[in-house]
Amino acid sequence: MKGFTLWLTGLPCSGKTTLAKGVEEILLERGLPVEVFDGDEIRTNLTKGLGYSKEDRDTNIRRVGYVCNLLTRNSVVSIAAVISPYQSIRDEVRETIGRFVEVFVDAPLEELIKRDVKGMYKKALAGEIKNFTGIDDPYEPPEKPEVHVHTEQEEPEESTAKIIKTLEILGFIPSIGGESNYTEEEEEVIKSRLRDLGYI
């Protein structure tokens, strides 16, 4: 099997890490080699010392993309769960890696504030934290993600299943008969979206 990179982008607290772990579990059960890169862990280990200017954010994403590309070239599935707020740098990473599937993990701001157990959004809204993505620093939603999940409407298992089904349709992972929770109509919606994007 060839490697690929699954790139989950979205605002803080949107559910990227939860979905990354859910997809990882399924792929490991299917015997695929997988590495997950979580935004917080990356900042602690791989890109320590970088700030939150646009230049530093871009450098952060380029480094993650570089590692994902190395693993992808060596037949490993890389799952990156990173905010990656800027479209241009995500496009740059996509072009570099090639076998790249973008997932937009979407939820409204009110829901994200409710989920934020650390209170970061409230601090940012109060001006106590500067350059917080989605408050006083921009987030540019993906223009053409392969997968768009709505985590305020879907259970994590539903969003994860949507990602897995897309990977199967693209031929990135083997399809396992009988595991899909999708009706024929729902599966056709996914196929139609991928056709519109030029993937199938």
C-alpha positions in Angstrom: 0.0 0.0 0.0 1.2 3.5 -0.8 1.3 6.1 2.0 -0.7 9.2 2.1 -1.3 12.2 4.4 -4.7 12.9 6.0 -4.7 16.6 7.0 -7.4 17.7 9.5 -7.8 21.5 9.7 -10.2 23.5 11.8 -10.4 26.0 14.6 -9.3 25.1 18.1 -11.7 22.7 19.9 -13.4 21.7 16.6 -12.6 18.0 17.2 -9.5 17.4 15.1 -7.6 15.3 17.6 -10.6 13.2 18.5 -11.2 12.4 14.8 -7.5 11.8 14.2 -7.4 9.2 16.9 -10.6 7.6 15.7 -9.3 7.2 12.1 -5.9 6.0 13.5 -7.6 3.2 15.5 -9.5 2.0 12.4 -6.5 2.0 10.2 -4.3 0.2 12.7 -7.0 -2.4 13.0 -6.7 -2.9 9.3 -3.0 -3.4 9.6 -1.8 -0.1 8.1 1.2 1.8 9.5 0.0 5.1 10.9 1.6 8.2 12.6 -0.5 11.0 14.2 0.7 14.5 14.5 -1.3 16.6 17.0 -1.0 20.4 17.0 -0.2 20.7 20.7 2.4 17.9 20.7 4.0 19.3 17.6 4.4 22.7 19.3 6.0 21.0 22.3 8.4 18.7 20.4 8.9 19.6 16.7 8.4 23.3 16.5 9.2 24.5 20.0 10.3 28.2 20.0 8.0 29.3 17.2 5.5 32.0 18.0 2.2 32.8 16.4 3.0 35.4 13.7 2.0 34.4 10.2 5.6 33.6 9.4 6.0 31.3 12.4 2.6 29.6 11.8 3.7 29.0 8.2 7.0 27.6 9.3 5.2 25.3 11.8 3.0 23.9 9.0 5.9 23.5 6.6 7.8 21.4 9.2 4.8 19.2 9.8 4.3 18.9 6.1 8.0 17.9 5.6 7.7 15.1 8.1 4.4 13.9 6.7 5.9 13.9 3.2 8.8 11.8 4.3 6.5 9.2 5.9 4.1 9.3 3.0 7.0 8.5 0.6 7.9 5.5 2.8 4.4 4.0 2.7 3.2 5.3 6.1 -0.2 7.0 6.7 0.4 10.4 8.2 -2.5 12.0 10.1 -1.9 15.7 10.9 -4.4 17.3 13.3 -3.4 21.0 13.1 -5.2 24.3 12.9 -3.2 25.4 9.8 -5.3 28.5 9.4 -4.0 29.7 6.0 -5.1 28.3 2.7 -1.9 29.1 0.8 0.4 27.1 3.1 -2.1 24.2 3.1 -2.0 24.3 -0.7 1.8 24.3 -0.6 1.9 21.2 1.6 -0.7 19.5 -0.6 1.4 20.1 -3.7 4.6 18.9 -2.0 3.0 15.7 -0.7 0.7 14.8 -3.6 -1.2 11.9 -1.9 -3.0 14.3 0.3 -6.6 14.3 1.7 -7.9 17.4 3.4 -10.6 17.3 6.1 -12.3 20.4 7.2 -13.4 19.9 10.8 -16.1 22.5 11.1 -18.2 23.8 14.1 -19.7 27.2 14.9 -17.9 29.5 17.3 -20.5 29.3 20.0 -20.1 25.5 20.1 -16.3 25.8 20.2 -16.5 28.2 23.2 -18.7 25.7 25.0 -16.2 22.9 24.5 -13.2 24.9 25.5 -12.4 23.6 29.0 -9.2 25.7 29.2 -11.2 28.9 28.7 -8.9 30.1 25.9 -11.7 31.5 23.7 -13.1 33.6 26.6 -9.6 34.9 27.4 -9.1 35.8 23.7 -12.5 37.5 23.5 -11.5 39.5 26.7 -8.3 40.5 25.1 -6.1 38.5 27.5 -4.7 36.3 24.7 -3.5 37.9 21.5 -3.3 36.4 18.0 -5.8 33.7 18.8 -7.1 31.9 15.6 -10.7 32.6 15.0 -10.9 35.6 17.3 -8.2 38.2 16.4 -6.2 36.1 14.0 -7.9 34.8 10.8 -8.8 31.3 9.9 -9.3 30.6 6.2 -11.7 27.6 5.7 -10.6 25.1 3.0 -11.9 26.0 -0.5 -12.1 22.4 -1.7 -11.6 19.8 1.1 -12.1 16.2 0.2 -14.1 15.8 3.4 -16.2 18.4 5.3 -17.4 17.2 8.7 -19.8 19.2 11.0 -18.9 18.2 14.5 -21.8 20.0 16.1 -24.2 17.9 14.2 -22.4 14.6 13.9 -21.2 12.1 16.5 -17.4 11.5 16.3 -18.2 8.0 14.9 -20.2 9.5 12.1 -17.5 12.0 11.1 -14.8 9.3 11.3 -16.9 7.0 9.1 -17.3 9.7 6.5 -13.5 10.1 6.4 -12.9 6.3 6.2 -15.5 6.0 3.4 -13.8 8.8 1.4 -10.4 7.1 1.8 -11.9 3.9 0.5 -13.6 5.6 -2.5 -10.3 7.3 -3.4 -8.6 3.9 -3.2 -6.1 5.1 -0.5 -7.2 2.2 1.8 -8.8 -1.2 1.0 -12.5 -1.2 1.3 -13.8 -3.6 3.9 -17.2 -5.1 2.9 -20.1 -4.8 5.3 -18.6 -2.1 7.5 -20.1 1.0 5.9 -22.9 2.7 7.8 -23.9 4.7 4.7 -27.0 4.2 2.6 -26.5 4.1 -1.2 -27.8 7.7 -1.4 -25.2 8.9 1.2 -22.4 7.1 -0.5 -23.4 8.7 -3.8 -23.2 12.2 -2.2 -19.6 11.5 -1.2 -18.8 10.1 -4.7 -20.5 13.1 -6.3 -18.4 15.5 -4.2 -15.2 13.8 -5.1 -16.2 13.8 -8.8 -16.9 17.6 -8.6 -13.4 18.0 -7.1 -11.9 15.9 -9.9 -10.7 13.0 -7.8 -12.7 10.3 -9.3 
